[in-house]
Amino acid sequence: MADKETERLFDKALRSSRSTTGPTPTQIHRLEKDWSEIADETITVEFIKGAAYGYGTELGCLRIFKKYIQSGSTWKQIKTGYSKNLRRWYIVLEPRY
């Protein structure tokens, strides 16, 4: 969930995504698991240029968005929307560093 432990693991995964190897499969799986629990549905996660993108339904993405906004987390960007290109909803979290 959006607690301190998850936030710490998320930060670690994002830092890894900026390295040459990127986040480990375990880190991606953990974030998918946490976000899927928040969304109450399956969420697919990928890291692009240091930001985490989650893909799911509109309601699922909005649930994750609400959880992070309410937790008081400070991110450079927390955004959700619909991708006409991919024809699905997404949420993106980008750290400040």
N, C-alpha and C positions, 0 to 999 in steps of 0.2 A: 504494500500500500504506500501512500505518500508519507510515510514516517521517516525518521532520521536514518534508520538502517537502509531503507530502500533508496533514499536520497544519496547516501554515501556510495552505495553500489552503482547507482545511476551515474554519479559524478566520475567514478572510477571507469565505468564503461565508456563514457564520453571522452575522457582523457585518452583511453586506449584507442578510440576510433580515430584520433588525430595522429596516432603513430602509424608506422608503415604496415603493421599487422592488423590494426583495427580491433574492435571489441571481440572478445572470445565468444564462441558459441554458447558457453555457459552464461555469460553476462546477458547476451541477447535473449536466451531462453528465460532467464530470471525476470527480465523486464517484461517480456511477453506474458509471463505467468502473473506478475503483479498487476499489469494493466488489464489483463483479461478478468481478474478478480474484481477490480474496480468497475469495469464496464459491464460485468455480468454477461460476457460473450467473448468469443475468440478475437483477439487483436493480433495482427501481424506487425512486427517491428523491424525496422532497418535503420542503420546509421548512415547519414549522408553529410559529409564535410563537418563532422563533429556534432551534428544535431540528431536527435532521435525522432524518427517518424513512426507513428502508429497508424494502422489502417483498420477500419471497421465500419460499423453502421454509424449513422448520425447520432443516435442516442448514446451509443457506446463511447464515441469520441467526446461528446458533451459531458458525460459522466466523469471521464478522466480529467477533462479541462476544469470542471467544477472542483474536483478533489484537489488539484494542484493550486488553484486560485485560493481556495479556502485554507489550505495548509500554510499560507504565508510564505511559501517558497519564493525566492527571488531569482528569476531567470531573465536572460536577455530577451527571450521571446517565448511566449506560450500562445499558440494559435491553433485554431481548428477551422476547418472549412471543407468544401467539396472540390475535388479535383476533376474538372471536365475531361482532362487528359486521361486520367486513370479510371474515371467513372466510379469513384468511391470516396468516402469521407476519410479525413486524416486529422491527426493531431501532431504538432511539432513542438518539441522542447529544445531550446538552445541555451547552453550555459553562458554566463557572463565572461568567462575567461577565453 
